[in-house]
Amino acid sequence: MRRETWLPAVALASGLVLGAGAVAFTADTQPGGTYGQPGGAYGRGGKHPHIAAANRALTHAEGQLERAAHHYGGHRAKALELVKQAESELRQALVYADAHPDEFKQGAAAPGAPAHK
């Protein structure tokens, strides 16, 4: 019986996060678009469009989890807690980016990223 209650909660949370992320990342842009630049496609993302898109997906997931009718044996609350933790991590990532602007200049390789030849 317990196995049947946590599976829908996990599926719901995963589906919401992945679905919202898929919508954010698969929208069409015009050729030569200005993805992530202010005033361009996805201008809401500013300097960090992927972080902004992830934050929008998490905000959507948070709202869905808060409105869910069932508790799913406490798993909905745990998923909501983890979504809020992820939102906090994204806020901290933006604070880090503001404190280390040289790491985020155009063409700078991400730490740990494979070198391009």
N, CA, C and O atoms as a GROMACS GRO file, in nm:
protein
  468
    1MET      N    1   0.082  -0.119   0.000
    1MET     CA    2   0.000   0.000   0.000
    1MET      C    3   0.086   0.126   0.000
    1MET      O    4   0.059   0.220  -0.075
    2ARG      N    5   0.191   0.128   0.083
    2ARG     CA    6   0.277   0.246   0.091
    2ARG      C    7   0.346   0.271  -0.042
    2ARG      O    8   0.362   0.387  -0.082
    3ARG      N    9   0.387   0.167  -0.113
    3ARG     CA   10   0.455   0.181  -0.240
    3ARG      C   11   0.366   0.253  -0.341
    3ARG      O   12   0.416   0.326  -0.427
    4GLU      N   13   0.237   0.234  -0.331
    4GLU     CA   14   0.144   0.296  -0.425
    4GLU      C   15   0.122   0.445  -0.398
    4GLU      O   16   0.072   0.515  -0.485
    5THR      N   17   0.157   0.494  -0.280
    5THR     CA   18   0.132   0.635  -0.250
    5THR      C   19   0.249   0.726  -0.287
    5THR      O   20   0.225   0.841  -0.324
    6TRP      N   21   0.372   0.681  -0.279
    6TRP     CA   22   0.485   0.770  -0.309
    6TRP      C   23   0.513   0.779  -0.457
    6TRP      O   24   0.567   0.880  -0.503
    7LEU      N   25   0.478   0.676  -0.534
    7LEU     CA   26   0.505   0.678  -0.677
    7LEU      C   27   0.433   0.792  -0.750
    7LEU      O   28   0.496   0.859  -0.831
    8PRO      N   29   0.304   0.817  -0.724
    8PRO     CA   30   0.240   0.931  -0.791
    8PRO      C   31   0.304   1.066  -0.754
    8PRO      O   32   0.313   1.155  -0.839
    9ALA      N   33   0.348   1.080  -0.631
    9ALA     CA   34   0.410   1.207  -0.590
    9ALA      C   35   0.541   1.229  -0.663
    9ALA      O   36   0.568   1.340  -0.709
   10VAL      N   37   0.622   1.126  -0.673
   10VAL     CA   38   0.750   1.138  -0.743
   10VAL      C   39   0.725   1.163  -0.892
   10VAL      O   40   0.792   1.247  -0.953
   11ALA      N   41   0.630   1.091  -0.949
   11ALA     CA   42   0.598   1.110  -1.091
   11ALA      C   43   0.546   1.251  -1.117
   11ALA      O   44   0.583   1.313  -1.216
   12LEU      N   45   0.461   1.301  -1.029
   12LEU     CA   46   0.407   1.436  -1.043
   12LEU      C   47   0.518   1.541  -1.037
   12LEU      O   48   0.526   1.628  -1.124
   13ALA      N   49   0.602   1.533  -0.936
   13ALA     CA   50   0.709   1.631  -0.922
   13ALA      C   51   0.806   1.625  -1.039
   13ALA      O   52   0.845   1.728  -1.093
   14SER      N   53   0.845   1.505  -1.079
   14SER     CA   54   0.938   1.489  -1.191
   14SER      C   55   0.876   1.541  -1.320
   14SER      O   56   0.941   1.612  -1.396
   15GLY      N   57   0.753   1.506  -1.343
   15GLY     CA   58   0.685   1.550  -1.465
   15GLY      C   59   0.672   1.700  -1.473
   15GLY      O   60   0.690   1.759  -1.580
   16LEU      N   61   0.640   1.762  -1.360
   16LEU     CA   62   0.625   1.907  -1.360
   16LEU      C   63   0.756   1.978  -1.389
   16LEU      O   64   0.761   2.071  -1.469
   17VAL      N   65   0.861   1.934  -1.323
   17VAL     CA   66   0.991   1.998  -1.343
   17VAL      C   67   1.042   1.974  -1.485
   17VAL      O   68   1.086   2.067  -1.552
   18LEU      N   69   1.035   1.850  -1.530
   18LEU     CA   70   1.084   1.820  -1.666
   18LEU      C   71   0.997   1.883  -1.773
   18LEU      O   72   1.048   1.933  -1.873
   19GLY      N   73   0.866   1.881  -1.753
   19GLY     CA   74   0.776   1.939  -1.852
   19GLY      C   75   0.794   2.089  -1.865
   19GLY      O   76   0.803   2.141  -1.976
   20ALA      N   77   0.801   2.157  -1.754
   20ALA     CA   78   0.820   2.302  -1.759
   20ALA      C   79   0.957   2.337  -1.818
   20ALA      O   80   0.970   2.433  -1.893
   21GLY      N   81   1.058   2.258  -1.782
   21GLY     CA   82   1.191   2.281  -1.840
   21GLY      C   83   1.194   2.257  -1.989
   21GLY      O   84   1.259   2.331  -2.063
   22ALA      N   85   1.124   2.153  -2.033
   22ALA     CA   86   1.119   2.123  -2.176
   22ALA      C   87   1.053   2.236  -2.254
   22ALA      O   88   1.100   2.273  -2.362
   23VAL      N   89   0.946   2.290  -2.201
   23VAL     CA   90   0.879   2.402  -2.268
   23VAL      C   91   0.972   2.522  -2.275
   23VAL      O   92   0.980   2.589  -2.378
   24ALA      N   93   1.042   2.549  -2.167
   24ALA     CA   94   1.131   2.666  -2.163
   24ALA      C   95   1.247   2.651  -2.260
   24ALA      O   96   1.290   2.750  -2.320
   25PHE      N   97   1.298   2.530  -2.276
   25PHE     CA   98   1.418   2.510  -2.357
   25PHE      C   99   1.391   2.476  -2.503
   25PHE      O  100   1.484   2.481  -2.584
   26THR      N  101   1.268   2.440  -2.539
   26THR     CA  102   1.243   2.398  -2.676
   26THR      C  103   1.166   2.499  -2.758
   26THR      O  104   1.136   2.472  -2.875
   27ALA      N  105   1.134   2.613  -2.703
   27ALA     CA  106   1.063   2.715  -2.780
   27ALA      C  107   1.152   2.763  -2.895
   27ALA      O  108   1.274   2.774  -2.881
   28ASP      N  109   1.088   2.791  -3.007
   28ASP     CA  110   1.163   2.833  -3.126
   28ASP      C  111   1.214   2.976  -3.111
   28ASP      O  112   1.148   3.062  -3.053
   29THR      N  113   1.332   2.998  -3.166
   29THR     CA  114   1.386   3.134  -3.176
   29THR      C  115   1.413   3.161  -3.322
   29THR      O  116   1.436   3.069  -3.400
   30GLN      N  117   1.412   3.286  -3.359
   30GLN     CA  118   1.438   3.323  -3.497
   30GLN      C  119   1.586   3.310  -3.526
   30GLN      O  120   1.669   3.329  -3.437
   31PRO      N  121   1.623   3.279  -3.653
   31PRO     CA  122   1.764   3.274  -3.688
   31PRO      C  123   1.832   3.406  -3.656
   31PRO      O  124   1.779   3.514  -3.683
   32GLY      N  125   1.951   3.395  -3.597
   32GLY     CA  126   2.024   3.516  -3.560
   32GLY      C  127   1.966   3.584  -3.437
   32GLY      O  128   1.994   3.700  -3.409
   33GLY      N  129   1.883   3.509  -3.363
   33GLY     CA  130   1.818   3.566  -3.244
   33GLY      C  131   1.921   3.600  -3.138
   33GLY      O  132   2.039   3.566  -3.148
   34THR      N  133   1.874   3.669  -3.038
   34THR     CA  134   1.962   3.714  -2.930
   34THR      C  135   1.924   3.641  -2.802
   34THR      O  136   1.887   3.703  -2.703
   35TYR      N  137   1.934   3.509  -2.804
   35TYR     CA  138   1.897   3.425  -2.691
   35TYR      C  139   1.969   3.471  -2.565
   35TYR      O  140   2.092   3.477  -2.561
   36GLY      N  141   1.892   3.503  -2.463
   36GLY     CA  142   1.948   3.538  -2.334
   36GLY      C  143   1.994   3.682  -2.319
   36GLY      O  144   2.034   3.724  -2.211
   37GLN      N  145   1.989   3.759  -2.427
   37GLN     CA  146   2.032   3.898  -2.416
   37GLN      C  147   1.911   3.986  -2.387
   37GLN      O  148   1.802   3.959  -2.438
   38PRO      N  149   1.928   4.089  -2.307
   38PRO     CA  150   1.815   4.176  -2.276
   38PRO      C  151   1.751   4.228  -2.404
   38PRO      O  152   1.820   4.275  -2.494
   39GLY      N  153   1.619   4.219  -2.410
   39GLY     CA  154   1.546   4.267  -2.526
   39GLY      C  155   1.538   4.163  -2.636
   39GLY      O  156   1.464   4.183  -2.733
   40GLY      N  157   1.611   4.052  -2.626
   40GLY     CA  158   1.607   3.948  -2.728
   40GLY      C  159   1.513   3.837  -2.686
   40GLY      O  160   1.436   3.851  -2.592
   41ALA      N  161   1.521   3.726  -2.759
   41ALA     CA  162   1.440   3.611  -2.724
   41ALA      C  163   1.476   3.566  -2.583
   41ALA      O  164   1.594   3.558  -2.548
   42TYR      N  165   1.377   3.537  -2.503
   42TYR     CA  166   1.398   3.498  -2.364
   42TYR      C  167   1.471   3.608  -2.288
   42TYR      O  168   1.556   3.579  -2.203
   43GLY      N  169   1.440   3.732  -2.316
   43GLY     CA  170   1.507   3.844  -2.251
   43GLY      C  171   1.496   3.840  -2.099
   43GLY      O  172   1.576   3.902  -2.030
   44ARG      N  173   1.397   3.768  -2.048
   44ARG     CA  174   1.382   3.759  -1.902
   44ARG      C  175   1.501   3.688  -1.840
   44ARG      O  176   1.521   3.698  -1.719
   45GLY      N  177   1.579   3.616  -1.920
   45GLY     CA  178   1.692   3.541  -1.866
   45GLY      C  179   1.813   3.628  -1.841
   45GLY      O  180   1.901   3.590  -1.763
   46GLY      N  181   1.820   3.743  -1.907
   46GLY     CA  182   1.933   3.832  -1.888
   46GLY      C  183   2.065   3.764  -1.919
   46GLY      O  184   2.080   3.700  -2.023
   47LYS      N  185   2.160   3.779  -1.828
   47LYS     CA  186   2.294   3.723  -1.850
   47LYS      C  187   2.299   3.573  -1.827
   47LYS      O  188   2.392   3.508  -1.873
   48HIS      N  189   2.202   3.517  -1.758
   48HIS     CA  190   2.205   3.375  -1.722
   48HIS      C  191   2.072   3.310  -1.758
   48HIS      O  192   1.994   3.275  -1.670
   49PRO      N  193   2.044   3.292  -1.888
   49PRO     CA  194   1.912   3.245  -1.932
   49PRO      C  195   1.877   3.104  -1.884
   49PRO      O  196   1.761   3.076  -1.856
   50HIS      N  197   1.976   3.017  -1.873
   50HIS     CA  198   1.946   2.880  -1.830
   50HIS      C  199   1.908   2.875  -1.682
   50HIS      O  200   1.820   2.799  -1.642
   51ILE      N  201   1.974   2.956  -1.602
   51ILE     CA  202   1.940   2.965  -1.459
   51ILE      C  203   1.800   3.024  -1.445
   51ILE      O  204   1.721   2.977  -1.364
   52ALA      N  205   1.769   3.126  -1.524
   52ALA     CA  206   1.636   3.188  -1.518
   52ALA      C  207   1.528   3.089  -1.561
   52ALA      O  208   1.422   3.083  -1.499
   53ALA      N  209   1.554   3.012  -1.666
   53ALA     CA  210   1.455   2.913  -1.711
   53ALA      C  211   1.434   2.805  -1.606
   53ALA      O  212   1.321   2.763  -1.582
   54ALA      N  213   1.542   2.760  -1.544
   54ALA     CA  214   1.530   2.660  -1.438
   54ALA      C  215   1.451   2.716  -1.321
   54ALA      O  216   1.370   2.645  -1.261
   55ASN      N  217   1.473   2.842  -1.288
   55ASN     CA  218   1.400   2.904  -1.178
   55ASN      C  219   1.252   2.914  -1.210
   55ASN      O  220   1.168   2.891  -1.122
   56ARG      N  221   1.218   2.948  -1.334
   56ARG     CA  222   1.076   2.954  -1.373
   56ARG      C  223   1.012   2.816  -1.362
   56ARG      O  224   0.899   2.804  -1.315
   57ALA      N  225   1.083   2.712  -1.405
   57ALA     CA  226   1.030   2.576  -1.396
   57ALA      C  227   1.008   2.535  -1.251
   57ALA      O  228   0.907   2.473  -1.218
   58LEU      N  229   1.103   2.569  -1.165
   58LEU     CA  230   1.089   2.535  -1.023
   58LEU      C  231   0.975   2.613  -0.958
   58LEU      O  232   0.903   2.558  -0.874
   59THR      N  233   0.957   2.738  -0.996
   59THR     CA  234   0.847   2.818  -0.942
   59THR      C  235   0.713   2.756  -0.982
   59THR      O  236   0.620   2.750  -0.902
   60HIS      N  237   0.705   2.710  -1.106
   60HIS     CA  238   0.583   2.644  -1.153
   60HIS      C  239   0.560   2.514  -1.074
   60HIS      O  240   0.449   2.488  -1.029
   61ALA      N  241   0.665   2.434  -1.059
   61ALA     CA  242   0.654   2.308  -0.984
   61ALA      C  243   0.611   2.334  -0.840
   61ALA      O  244   0.530   2.261  -0.785
   62GLU      N  245   0.666   2.439  -0.779
   62GLU     CA  246   0.630   2.473  -0.642
   62GLU      C  247   0.481   2.502  -0.631
   62GLU      O  248   0.414   2.454  -0.540
   63GLY      N  249   0.430   2.581  -0.724
   63GLY     CA  250   0.287   2.613  -0.723
   63GLY      C  251   0.200   2.490  -0.740
   63GLY      O  252   0.098   2.476  -0.673
   64GLN      N  253   0.240   2.401  -0.830
   64GLN     CA  254   0.164   2.278  -0.851
   64GLN      C  255   0.165   2.190  -0.726
   64GLN      O  256   0.062   2.135  -0.688
   65LEU      N  257   0.278   2.178  -0.664
   65LEU     CA  258   0.288   2.095  -0.544
   65LEU      C  259   0.207   2.155  -0.429
   65LEU      O  260   0.148   2.082  -0.350
   66GLU      N  261   0.204   2.287  -0.419
   66GLU     CA  262   0.127   2.352  -0.313
   66GLU      C  263  -0.023   2.332  -0.333
   66GLU      O  264  -0.099   2.325  -0.237
   67ARG      N  265  -0.066   2.323  -0.461
   67ARG     CA  266  -0.208   2.307  -0.490
   67ARG      C  267  -0.253   2.161  -0.497
   67ARG      O  268  -0.372   2.135  -0.509
   68ALA      N  269  -0.161   2.067  -0.490
   68ALA     CA  270  -0.197   1.925  -0.497
   68ALA      C  271  -0.292   1.890  -0.383
   68ALA      O  272  -0.275   1.936  -0.270
   69ALA      N  273  -0.393   1.808  -0.414
   69ALA     CA  274  -0.498   1.778  -0.318
   69ALA      C  275  -0.457   1.676  -0.213
   69ALA      O  276  -0.512   1.675  -0.103
   70HIS      N  277  -0.364   1.591  -0.244
   70HIS     CA  278  -0.328   1.482  -0.153
   70HIS      C  279  -0.188   1.504  -0.095
   70HIS      O  280  -0.108   1.581  -0.148
   71HIS      N  281  -0.160   1.434   0.016
   71HIS     CA  282  -0.031   1.444   0.083
   71HIS      C  283   0.068   1.339   0.036
   71HIS      O  284   0.189   1.354   0.053
   72TYR      N  285   0.018   1.231  -0.025
   72TYR     CA  286   0.103   1.123  -0.076
   72TYR      C  287   0.201   1.072   0.028
   72TYR      O  288   0.320   1.053   0.002
   73GLY      N  289   0.149   1.052   0.147
   73GLY     CA  290   0.231   0.994   0.253
   73GLY      C  291   0.349   1.081   0.293
   73GLY      O  292   0.452   1.029   0.338
   74GLY      N  293   0.337   1.212   0.277
   74GLY     CA  294   0.444   1.304   0.314
   74GLY      C  295   0.543   1.332   0.201
   74GLY      O  296   0.630   1.418   0.216
   75HIS      N  297   0.531   1.261   0.091
   75HIS     CA  298   0.627   1.280  -0.019
   75HIS      C  299   0.605   1.411  -0.095
   75HIS      O  300   0.699   1.468  -0.149
   76ARG      N  301   0.480   1.458  -0.099
   76ARG     CA  302   0.455   1.587  -0.163
   76ARG      C  303   0.525   1.698  -0.086
   76ARG      O  304   0.586   1.787  -0.145
   77ALA      N  305   0.517   1.693   0.046
   77ALA     CA  306   0.584   1.795   0.129
   77ALA      C  307   0.735   1.787   0.112
   77ALA      O  308   0.802   1.890   0.106
   78LYS      N  309   0.789   1.667   0.104
   78LYS     CA  310   0.934   1.650   0.084
   78LYS      C  311   0.975   1.705  -0.052
   78LYS      O  312   1.078   1.773  -0.064
   79ALA      N  313   0.895   1.677  -0.156
   79ALA     CA  314   0.925   1.730  -0.289
   79ALA      C  315   0.920   1.882  -0.288
   79ALA      O  316   1.004   1.948  -0.351
   80LEU      N  317   0.823   1.939  -0.219
   80LEU     CA  318   0.811   2.084  -0.209
   80LEU      C  319   0.933   2.143  -0.138
   80LEU      O  320   0.986   2.246  -0.179
   81GLU      N  321   0.977   2.077  -0.033
   81GLU     CA  322   1.098   2.121   0.038
   81GLU      C  323   1.220   2.120  -0.053
   81GLU      O  324   1.301   2.212  -0.050
   82LEU      N  325   1.233   2.014  -0.134
   82LEU     CA  326   1.348   2.004  -0.224
   82LEU      C  327   1.341   2.108  -0.336
   82LEU      O  328   1.445   2.160  -0.378
   83VAL      N  329   1.222   2.138  -0.384
   83VAL     CA  330   1.206   2.242  -0.486
   83VAL      C  331   1.250   2.377  -0.428
   83VAL      O  332   1.320   2.453  -0.495
   84LYS      N  333   1.208   2.406  -0.306
   84LYS     CA  334   1.248   2.532  -0.242
   84LYS      C  335   1.399   2.537  -0.220
   84LYS      O  336   1.460   2.643  -0.232
   85GLN      N  337   1.458   2.422  -0.186
   85GLN     CA  338   1.603   2.416  -0.170
   85GLN      C  339   1.672   2.444  -0.303
   85GLN      O  340   1.773   2.514  -0.307
   86ALA      N  341   1.619   2.389  -0.411
   86ALA     CA  342   1.677   2.412  -0.544
   86ALA      C  343   1.665   2.560  -0.583
   86ALA      O  344   1.758   2.616  -0.641
   87GLU      N  345   1.552   2.622  -0.552
   87GLU     CA  346   1.537   2.765  -0.580
   87GLU      C  347   1.641   2.847  -0.503
   87GLU      O  348   1.696   2.944  -0.556
   88SER      N  349   1.666   2.809  -0.380
   88SER     CA  350   1.767   2.877  -0.300
   88SER      C  351   1.906   2.862  -0.362
   88SER      O  352   1.984   2.957  -0.365
   89GLU      N  353   1.936   2.742  -0.411
   89GLU     CA  354   2.066   2.719  -0.476
   89GLU      C  355   2.080   2.806  -0.600
   89GLU      O  356   2.189   2.858  -0.626
   90LEU      N  357   1.973   2.823  -0.676
   90LEU     CA  358   1.980   2.908  -0.795
   90LEU      C  359   2.004   3.054  -0.757
   90LEU      O  360   2.079   3.125  -0.823
   91ARG      N  361   1.939   3.099  -0.650
   91ARG     CA  362   1.964   3.237  -0.603
   91ARG      C  363   2.110   3.253  -0.562
   91ARG      O  364   2.173   3.355  -0.592
   92GLN      N  365   2.165   3.152  -0.494
   92GLN     CA  366   2.306   3.157  -0.454
   92GLN      C  367   2.397   3.154  -0.577
   92GLN      O  368   2.503   3.217  -0.576
   93ALA      N  369   2.357   3.082  -0.680
   93ALA     CA  370   2.437   3.078  -0.804
   93ALA      C  371   2.443   3.216  -0.867
   93ALA      O  372   2.548   3.256  -0.916
   94LEU      N  373   2.333   3.289  -0.867
   94LEU     CA  374   2.332   3.424  -0.924
   94LEU      C  375   2.415   3.521  -0.841
   94LEU      O  376   2.482   3.608  -0.896
   95VAL      N  377   2.412   3.506  -0.709
   95VAL     CA  378   2.497   3.588  -0.622
   95VAL      C  379   2.644   3.560  -0.654
   95VAL      O  380   2.725   3.652  -0.661
   96TYR      N  381   2.677   3.432  -0.672
   96TYR     CA  382   2.814   3.393  -0.706
   96TYR      C  383   2.853   3.454  -0.841
   96TYR      O  384   2.964   3.506  -0.856
   97ALA      N  385   2.762   3.448  -0.938
   97ALA     CA  386   2.792   3.503  -1.071
   97ALA      C  387   2.817   3.653  -1.063
   97ALA      O  388   2.906   3.704  -1.131
   98ASP      N  389   2.740   3.722  -0.981
   98ASP     CA  390   2.762   3.867  -0.965
   98ASP      C  391   2.895   3.897  -0.898
   98ASP      O  392   2.959   3.998  -0.928
   99ALA      N  393   2.937   3.810  -0.807
   99ALA     CA  394   3.063   3.830  -0.734
   99ALA      C  395   3.185   3.790  -0.817
   99ALA      O  396   3.297   3.831  -0.785
  100HIS      N  397   3.166   3.709  -0.922
  100HIS     CA  398   3.277   3.660  -1.006
  100HIS      C  399   3.246   3.684  -1.153
  100HIS      O  400   3.236   3.588  -1.230
  101PRO      N  401   3.232   3.810  -1.195
  101PRO     CA  402   3.190   3.838  -1.334
  101PRO      C  403   3.290   3.791  -1.439
  101PRO      O  404   3.251   3.763  -1.552
  102ASP      N  405   3.419   3.783  -1.405
  102ASP     CA  406   3.518   3.741  -1.504
  102ASP      C  407   3.496   3.597  -1.550
  102ASP      O  408   3.530   3.562  -1.663
  103GLU      N  409   3.439   3.514  -1.464
  103GLU     CA  410   3.413   3.375  -1.500
  103GLU      C  411   3.300   3.361  -1.600
  103GLU      O  412   3.285   3.257  -1.663
  104PHE      N  413   3.220   3.466  -1.616
  104PHE     CA  414   3.101   3.458  -1.699
  104PHE      C  415   3.108   3.547  -1.823
  104PHE      O  416   3.005   3.577  -1.884
  105LYS      N  417   3.226   3.590  -1.857
  105LYS     CA  418   3.243   3.670  -1.978
  105LYS      C  419   3.222   3.581  -2.100
  105LYS      O  420   3.244   3.460  -2.095
  106GLN      N  421   3.181   3.644  -2.209
  106GLN     CA  422   3.158   3.572  -2.335
  106GLN      C  423   3.284   3.496  -2.376
  106GLN      O  424   3.392   3.554  -2.382
  107GLY      N  425   3.270   3.369  -2.403
  107GLY     CA  426   3.383   3.289  -2.449
  107GLY      C  427   3.463   3.224  -2.338
  107GLY      O  428   3.550   3.141  -2.367
  108ALA      N  429   3.437   3.258  -2.213
  108ALA     CA  430   3.511   3.196  -2.102
  108ALA      C  431   3.459   3.054  -2.080
  108ALA      O  432   3.338   3.032  -2.077
  109ALA      N  433   3.549   2.960  -2.065
  109ALA     CA  434   3.509   2.821  -2.044
  109ALA      C  435   3.463   2.803  -1.900
  109ALA      O  436   3.519   2.862  -1.807
  110ALA      N  437   3.362   2.721  -1.883
  110ALA     CA  438   3.312   2.691  -1.749
  110ALA      C  439   3.415   2.604  -1.677
  110ALA      O  440   3.478   2.519  -1.740
  111PRO      N  441   3.433   2.625  -1.546
  111PRO     CA  442   3.527   2.538  -1.472
  111PRO      C  443   3.484   2.393  -1.483
  111PRO      O  444   3.367   2.360  -1.463
  112GLY      N  445   3.578   2.306  -1.516
  112GLY     CA  446   3.549   2.164  -1.530
  112GLY      C  447   3.494   2.125  -1.666
  112GLY      O  448   3.474   2.007  -1.692
  113ALA      N  449   3.470   2.224  -1.753
  113ALA     CA  450   3.420   2.192  -1.885
  113ALA      C  451   3.532   2.142  -1.974
  113ALA      O  452   3.647   2.184  -1.958
  114PRO      N  453   3.500   2.052  -2.067
  114PRO     CA  454   3.605   2.002  -2.157
  114PRO      C  455   3.654   2.113  -2.248
  114PRO      O  456   3.576   2.198  -2.292
  115ALA      N  457   3.782   2.112  -2.276
  115ALA     CA  458   3.841   2.215  -2.363
  115ALA      C  459   3.802   2.188  -2.507
  115ALA      O  460   3.803   2.073  -2.552
  116HIS      N  461   3.767   2.294  -2.580
  116HIS     CA  462   3.734   2.282  -2.722
  116HIS      C  463   3.860   2.299  -2.804
  116HIS      O  464   3.943   2.385  -2.776
  117LYS      N  465   3.872   2.218  -2.905
  117LYS     CA  466   3.991   2.227  -2.993
  117LYS      C  467   3.955   2.288  -3.125
  117LYS      O  468   4.041   2.304  -3.212
   0.00000   0.00000   0.00000
